[in-house]
Amino acid sequence: MPTFEDLVEVITNNLFGQVAVLIGIIAIVGLALQRKPVEQVIAGGLRATIGVVVLNIGVEIFTGGLSSFQVIVASALGLDPPTSDATLSDFTAGQGSVVPLIIAGGFVVHLVLVRIFRAARFVYLTGHLMYWMSVVIAASLVEAFGDVNRWVLAGVGSLLIGCYWVLQPLWTAPLMRRVMGDDEVGLAHTDSTIAIAAGYGARALRLGDPKKHDSENLKLPRALSFFKDINVSTAFVIGVIMLIAIVFADQGIVAEQMGDATVLPGVWALLQALRFAAGIAILLFGVRMFLSEIVPAFKGLSERALPGAKPALDLPVTFTRAPTSVMIGFLASTGTFLALMVLFAGAGWFVLVPPMIMLFFGGGAGGVFGNAVAGWRGAVFGGVLNGVVLAFGQWIGWGVWGGTAPELATLADADWFVVGWTLRGLGGLLAPLGTTAALWILAAIVVAATVAVLLVLGRRSRQTPGRASVDASDVPATAGDVSGTATASRPSTAGESAPTPAATRVTGRPENLTVLAVCGAGMGSSLILRTTTQRAFEQLGVTASVDNTDIGSARGQRPDVVIGQPSYLSEVGDIAPVTVAITHFVDVAHVREQLRAGLEKKGWL
């Protein structure tokens, strides 16, 4: 007869030890608590479970492509490829398997803090970065403390990540006000360090005037627009570098990396570049699949428990305000990184790998926030700054995470370096106290510091009542719509009367519209836009099934309506008969009227 200990071991090994299964159960519970239909609850749980499995497959493919890239390029440059004691794939299969638990626990901590403290007014809703920062925190704690009990790691990690999600939108709020024109949306992105450094740095250096030197008065070649598709830009840049490296690399090393492949070295190089990009695409798809169920489940609960809270969204929510600045920042960031790649090789320092996703989003952040303060000169400054941070961060970070997941340095945003390395440094100071005690003391310090900040901000807000509007001097002329007109988004209010639902079905319109919300990665602004769009269709009285995806995946779909920010619709607008451009993601009234205009133009309303 099995003992109690045996029963606990069976439950632990088959439930809590299988994170994919546990996350599926969490998704099912969250959706069931919202009284979703049974079919949606079951499907949501399965999608969350499959998503965790898929992202692990993507990690394995990505790390394999990264290894080949570094070996070939190192040989071409006469360098030794970087080595480490572990890989990201090994970490996520071992101690890092608790990461989804850190996300779930951390979001609960986050919601509790937002509920208790008035100053913590933003709810962090950028799903894929919830995953990655949780990986960074887990890896940094393991690097600092060694073999850590999985439940202690999950508990401490949850407290740390919950505090980060509370504080990060707050320290970027002043600059977000300059970019967006109001306080209705916060920033939820792990490039917040670049945003702050670009904004305040450009102002301190007095690089220019935001009105006189506004980036949006410049025109960039349309031929550069393909770089906005991360899959394409990654395959293109990595492919070019691999082809050049193959020519100069030791042919014995090339043959060793090719293994049993029978194709020409040049063809193999292109296939490796495509494999590298495919690994990232699969990884992101898995994260999107997993979080597209978890985040809405928690979001529904947060809307009921946190009245008055505002959303903190992905960086692309700012890109609609200054799309030219985004490209300036991205190009400056990429150019700087590639120049440093050559410099590092010449000096024999390190073999850098161009992280196209981080160059685009971090460069875009530097461009938008630099432009808001100093015009195009600030945008260039922000892009260059991102390139420098990513290059030196990758070099240093490979050693910092060498015993757990060194590839984190290759995939990193600026906040990963700041948060991860700080935790490792503090962990080293506290390690003599003993692993478990030191971990909980570290968590207590971070929670206490977070509470202290929130109390100070709360006291300050009571002394100076909230601003009903933003001072004109605080908002540059670019804080308007994509055409540069100075406007501010106005969120819809609960008392706003919705239009009368359509009583009859319009001839020619599908009975159930298929609608696709798009954004760069398919996990940030499009996820939020999906929810807003569903509410807008309910007010219009139109039956619609709304989904979200990234710009690359969108090209292979044929929905009835595609909705997103103008810069993305210019790339995928031809996939649907109705295209709807959105500039205010969380404003239901804005989305509703844009949908109404699009459907009326087609004769579907």
C-alpha positions, 0 to 999 in steps of 0.5 A: 500500500502506497504511503503518504510520501509516495503519493506526494512524490507521484503528484510532484513528479507528474503534476508539479514536476511537469510545468507544461501540464501545470500551466495548462491547469492554471489556464483552465482554472483562470478561464473557468473562473471567468465563466467561459464556455466549456469548449473555450476552457478546454481549448485554452488549457490545451493551447497553454500546455502545447505552447510550453512544449513548443517554446522548448523545441524552439529553444533547442533549434535556436541554440543549435543554430547559434553554436554553428554561427559562432564557430564558423564566424570565429574561425573566419576571424581567427578567434576561439568561439565562446564556450560555456558550461551549459546551454539555455536548452539545458537550463529550461529543461532543468532548474529553469523549468520553474519559469512558468510558475514564476510567471504565474506567481509573479503576476499574482504578486503584481496584482496584489501590489496594484490592488493595495497601493494606489501609486502602482497604477499600471498592470503589466500586460506584455506577455512574451517579456513576462517569460523572458525576464522570468528566465533572466531572474531564475538564471541569475539566482542560480548563478549566484546561489548554485543548486536552489530548491525549485520551490524556493526559486519559484517563490523568490522569483515570483516576488522579484518579478512581481516587483519589477512589473510594478516598478518598471512602468512607473520609472518610464511614466514621465517620458511616456507622457511626452511620447503619448500625450497622456497617462492612460497607457504605461510602458511594459517592455524590458528596453525601459533602460534604453528608453530612459537613457535615450530620453534623459541623455538626449536632453542632458546633451542638448542634442536638438529641439523636438519640434524643429528637428522632429524625425517625422519630417524626414522620409526614409526609403520604402525599400528598408521596410522589410527589416520590420519583419523580424524573421526576414531581417534575422535570416537576411543579416545572419545569412549574409554574415555566414556566407562571408564567413564560410569563404574565410573560415578554416574548411576543416572546421566548416566540414566538421560543422556540416557533418553529414550534409551533402550540399555545398557549403554556401547552401548549408550556410544559408540553411543555417541562417534560416534554421537560426531564424526559424528557431526564434520564430518557433520559440516566439510562437510557443511563447505566444501560444502559452501566454495568449491563454494565461494573460487573458485569464489573469487580465479578466480577473484583474479587471474585476479586482482592480478598477481604475488600473491602467494597462502597461503595454508593449513598445509598439504602442509608442511606435505609432507616434513616430514611425520614422523615429523607429526606423532611424533608431533601428538603423542606427542601432544595427549599424553601430552593432555591426561596426562593433562586431568588426571592432571586437573581432579585430581586437580579439575580444568576442564573437558577437551575434547580431540580435535582430529582434533586440536591435529593432525593438531597442533601437525603436525605443531609443529612436522614439524616446530620443526623438520626443526630447531632441528630434532626429538627433535624439533618435540617432543617439538612442539607436547608437546607445542601444547598439553599444549596450547590446554589444558590450552586454553580450560580451560580458553577459556570456560569462555572467550566465555561462553556468546556466544560459549564456544565450540569454546574453545574445537575446537580451534587452537592456533591462535583462543586463541591469536586473540580472547582473544586479541580482547576481551581484547582490546574491554574491554578497548575501551568499555567506548567509546560506542559500535559502536564507539569502534568497528570502532576505534578497526577496524581502529587501526588494519587496521592502524597497518596492513598498517604500517607493510606492508609499513615497509616490502615493504620498506625493500624489496626495499632496499634488492631485493628479493632472487632468491634462498634460501641460503643453510644455511637457508634450512635443508636437510629435505626441499626436497621431501618425501624421504628426497632428497633436492629438491625445487618445481619449479612453472610452468611459463606462458611461459612454453610450454604445451604438444600437446593435445591427438588427439584421445581417448585411448582405455579403458580410460573412455571418461570423467575421474572422478578424486578425489583430497584428503586431511585430511579435504577436504577443504585445500590442496585438494581444491587448488589441484583440480584447479591445476589438472584441468589445468593440464588435460587441458594441457594434452588434457584429458577430466576430472571432478575433485572433492575434498574431505577428506580422510574419505569420499574418501573411499566410492567413486570409481573415475578413478583417485585419487590424493593427497600427498603420506601419504594420498594415502597410505590410499585410494590408492586402491579406483581408478585404477590410483593413482597419488602422488603429492608433489607440489600442485600449480606447474601445470608442476609437477602435469601434469607430475605426471598425465602423468606418472600415465595415461601412466602406466595404458595405458590411455595416 
